[in-house]
């Protein structure tokens, strides 16, 4: 620089990026995994440029001494690891001066040295090598492509590998997750069901590349279902609204495994599905009928009960966006399901009982009838008020009894 012709400073000194800012920018990129991933995969290194956004021409005139100090500091700090790019800046009063505008890192070694992450790279390399030795090249490549998640699980990595190996070597189709039995070196890492659920995302990612395609169900996201373990049993809770020949006298309510209920067709003609427990418990007697406590979207499991296709099935949910979404989902699995008390007449006659449901979001529902779609559209378009929700327990019980009487008259007719 040419300090001999420097003019006096005036005004506050602008803040220019320092070498510390350059390192912070690099570190943010490093944490996103790009540079570490490229190093582990052995990909060609592209020199990295980080702009400084340094002084302008006016700063040379007003803050010349500060510019000198800033430029010297950048050169000094960058010298061990990087290369400073400069450009010639010329002013009438000071002449030509070389001003730093960016810092370059021409090799991965320079970048790693600047960030001080040599140990992190070595740890990642060790994880890649250990994974490759235990699980093969594809698993090693996955670790190289996702280094930071792997590094975050480094203390438990031997156990993660041990579980992945055990599942890969075992026919799990008749096993629960609790049956995973990893001994030996992995035992010291506390291998149990909680370990697997805690590290399920990493273990699952490794299984995706280790297992043959036929052992991975790509449409499932739940660990147990995706990798072929026996699913936990699902249950159906129901009340008898009239007697059933298959059950002893005095039994009014049961909870059965879904598969067991599917194997035991009940001698009923109508099956009601409701969402609210109070409504479920208070549901009035109906000849040759049962009422099922649906449990929201859990009601879709009823599609596994084949004999429902031979019964009249009526779903009654809340009169809101979620209620229609559940109806739509249940109808996808139980094709003959009808809706009950989910219509404009019920909604319009109970507007004094609605509540606000601002969190509800509309969806594309493709299994509603024309009348149901019209009511759903009323809710989406706020025809009766903003974000309305009519919960089924808020519907007058006389209205419920009238609806059931209408159903019975329809049966007689």
N, C-alpha and C positions, 0 to 999 in steps of 0.2 A: 504494500500500500504506500501511499504518498502522504505521510503525515505532515510534511513541511508546509503544505498549503491548506491545512485544516482550518476550518472556521469554527467559531464558538457555537456551542449547542444552545438550543432554545426549545421550550415546550417539553412536555413529558416524553420520556423515552418509550418507544413502542416495545412490545414484547415479541421477540423473535424465537422461533423454535430452537431448542438446544439439543445437544447430542442425547441428553436424557430423554427428550421427547421422541427422538428417533428410535431409541431402544424401546420405549413404551409402545410405539406403533408396531415395531417388529414383534414384540411380545404378544400383542393382541392377535396378530396374524398367526403366531406360533400356537397359541391356545386354540385356535380354530383347526389346527392339525395339518395345515397344508405343508409346511416345510418339513415337519417331522415325518409325515407320510411319504413325501418325496424321497427323503433320505433313506427310510427303511425299505422302500421299493426299489432303490437304486436308480431312480429316474434322473435324467440330465438336469443339472442345476442351472436355472436361469438367473443371471445376476439381478439383484434386488436393488431398486432405487427408492429412497425415501426422501421426499421433498422437504426442504427446510422452510420455504416461504419467508426468506430473509429480508433484509433491508431493501428499501426502495431508494431511488435516486435522491429524493428529498431528505432521506435519513442521513445520507452522506454529508450533506450540507449542515444539517441541524444537530446530528449526534455522531460526529465523526469518531471521536475517541471511544464512544460506546460500541460503534461498529467494529473498530479495531479489536477491542477486548473480546467482543462476541465471536468474531472470525477466528482469532487466535485460540479461543477456547474450543471452538468446533474442530479446528485442525488438530489440536493437541489431544482431545478426547477420542477422535475418530482414528487417529494414526495407528494404534495397535491392531485394529480390526477392519477398518473400512477405508474407502477412497472418497475424498471430498471432490465433488464436482463444483467448479466455479464458473462464473461468467464475468466478462469485463463490463464494468459500469463506469460511465464517464459523465463528469459534471464540469461545467465551465470553471468553477472556482477551485476544484480539487484535482481535476484531471482524471486519468484512468486508474481504476482499482479493481482487483480481482475479488469478487464477493462470493462466498459459499452459497450454493443454491440447493444442493442435495448431497446425500451420502450414499455411496454405492457399497454393496457387499458382493464381491465377485466369486465367492466360493461358499459352499455349505459350511466349511470349517470356519471361515471368517464370521458368518452369521451366528453359528453356535457359540463361538468365542465371545462375540458381542453380547449375546443373551445370557451367557453363563449356564447353558443347559447341557453341557457335555455329559454330566451324570445321568440326566433324564434320557438322553439319546442312548446311552449304554444300557440303561434299564429296559428301555423299549426293545433294543436289539436282543437282550437276553430273553424277554418275553416271547419275541418272535421265534427265536431259536428253540426255546423249551416247548413251545406250542407245536412247532413243526416236527420236533422229535417224537412227541407224544401222539399228535393227531393228524399229521400230514401237512403237505404243502398248502392245500386250500385253506386250512385253518390258520396256518402261519400267515398267509396272505391277508386273511381277514383282520388279524391283529395289526399287521402293517398298515392296512387301510383305515383302521380305527384305533390309533395308538393311545389317544387320551382316555377313552373309556377303559381300555385295557390297563393303562397305568393306574387309573383310579381304583382298580380292583387288584392291584399287584400283591398286596399282603395275602390275599386269598387265592392267588392263581393256582397253586398246586392242587387245592381242593376243587377249583373250577374244572381243571383238566381231569381230575380223577372222576368227578361226576359225569362229565361228558364222555369219557372212555367207558364208564360202567353202562350208561344208557345205550351207547352205540353198540356194545357187545351183548346186550340183553334183550330178549323178547319181552316187552313191557305191556303187551296187549291185555294181559290178565292181571296186571299189577296196579295198585294204587301208588301215588307218589310216595307215600309213607314206606313202601317196600324197598325203595332205593337203599342199598346196603353197601356203602363204600368203606372199606377197611384199609389197612396198610398205612402208607405215608399220608394219605388223605385224611385219615381219622383224626390226626392232630389238629385239623382245621375245623373241627366241629361239624362234620358232614351229617346233616339231618334235614328234615323237611323244611325247616325254617332257613337253613343255609341255601337250599335250592330256590326257595321263593325269593330270598333276599338278592340272589345273584342270577335270577331267572333270565333277565334280558341278555346278559353276556353268555350264559350257558346255552340259551336258545339260539343265539346268533352263531355260535360254534356248531351246534347240532344241525343247523340249516345247511352248513357246508360239509359236515362230516357224514351225515346220514344219507343213504340212498333216497332218491325222490319219493319212492313208494312209502317211506316211513315218516314223511312230513306232510301234514294236511295243510295246504297253503291257504285255505280259506278260514282257518282258525287262528286266532291270536292268543287264546288262553293256552298256557304251557301244557297242561294235561291233555287237552284235546288235540293240540297241534302235533304232539310227539307220540300219540297212540296209547297213553296210559288209560286205565279204566276211569271213566268219569265218576265223580261222586254221585250217589243216587239223588234223584230229584223227587219231590213229594207233592202230593195233591191232598189238600184239606177240603173235605166236603161234609155237608149236612144232608140227612135224609128228610125230605119234606113230606114224605109218605113212607110206608114200609117198603122193604126190598126183600124179595124171597131169599136172596143169597146170604143175608145177614141175620143174626139172631134178633129176636124181639128185645126191645129195650136199648138197642144201639141207635143213637141219634146222630152221632158225628164220628168221623174217622179221618185219620191221616195215613195214607198209603203211599208206598213208593210208586212212582208213575208207571214203571214197567209191570208192577204187580197188578195195579188197577187196570192196565191195558189188557192183561190176561184174564180179567174177571168181569165180563160184560154184566152190567147191572140191569135188572128187569125194570127199567124206568123208560118213560117216553120223552121226558123233557129234562134238559140240563141247563140251569141258569149259571152264569158266571158274573160275579160282582167283585168290585175292587175294595170296598170299604168294609172293615171288620164289623162295625156296628150294624150295617145293613145286612151283612152276611148272617150275623147271629139273630137278627130280628126278622129275617125273611119269613113270610107267612106260609102256612101249609099249602102245598099244591099237590093234587093227586099225581101219583106215578112220576115224581120229580125229585131231583137233588139240586142243591146250590153249591157251587164251588167258589172258594175264596181265591180270586185270580192272582193277586200279588203283582199288579202292574204287568210289565212285559214278560214276567215269568209265566203268564197264562199261555204263552205261545207253546209251552211244552205239551199242552193238551193235544197238539197235533200228533203226538206219539200214541194216542189212544184211538186205535182204528175204529172201535165200535161206536164212537161218537158220530161217525158219518151216518149211522142208522138211527140217530136220535134227533129230536129237535133241540138245537142249541141256541140259547139267547144270551147275548153279552150286554151287560148294563154297566157302563163306566161313567166317570165324571163327564159332564157336558163342558168340555174344554178342549184345547188343541191336543193335549196329551191323551185324553180319553179317546179321541178319534184315532190318534196314532196307534194306540194299543189295539183298538178295534180292527184297524187296517192290518196290523201285524198278526193278530189272532186269525183273521179271515184268510191270510195267506197260508196258514197251517191247517185250519179247520174250515174247509171251504163252504160248509153249510151253515155257518153261524149267522144269526140275525141280530139286530140291535134292538134294545128295549129302552124306552124313555130317553132317547138321545135324538130328539126331534125339536123342531121349531115351537111346537105347541107347548112342550114341557118347559123349554127355555123361556118363552115369552110370558108364561103364567107364573114364573118364579123369579122375576127380575129383582124383586125385593130381597132375594136371598143370595144373590151372586156376590162373589169377591173378585178382587183384582189379582191377575196373574201376569205381572209385567215380564217375568222371565221366559214365558212361553214363546217358542219360535215356530212359525209355520213350516210345513214340510209338504213334499209332493206325495200325496196318498192316492194310490191307484186301485184300492180294493174296497172303496166305499160305493154304496148305492147312490142313485141320483138324489134321493131325499137327504141322505146323510151328507153328501157332498155339499148340498145347498146350505145345510145347517153349519157345516164346517166353514164354508165360505162366509157366512154371517159372522162367525167368530173372528176369522182372519181379518175381515174388513170392518170390524168393530161396529156392526149394524146396531147392536143394542147397547153399546158402551165399549170403552177401551179395555182390551185384554180381559175379557170376562171369563169367569170360571164358576160353574154351578156344580158344586160337589154333590154326590148322590145322597149323602146323609142330610142335605138341606132340602131335599124334595119331600113335600108333605106325604105322610104315610097313606093318607086317604087316596092320594094320586097313584101311589104304588098299587094299592089294592084294586083301584079301578082299572089300572092297566092289566093286572093279572086276571080280573074278571072278564075283560074284553078278550084276552087270549083264550080263556075257557069257552066263551061264547063262540069264538071263531072255530074252536075245535068241534063244538057241538054242531055248528052250521055245516 
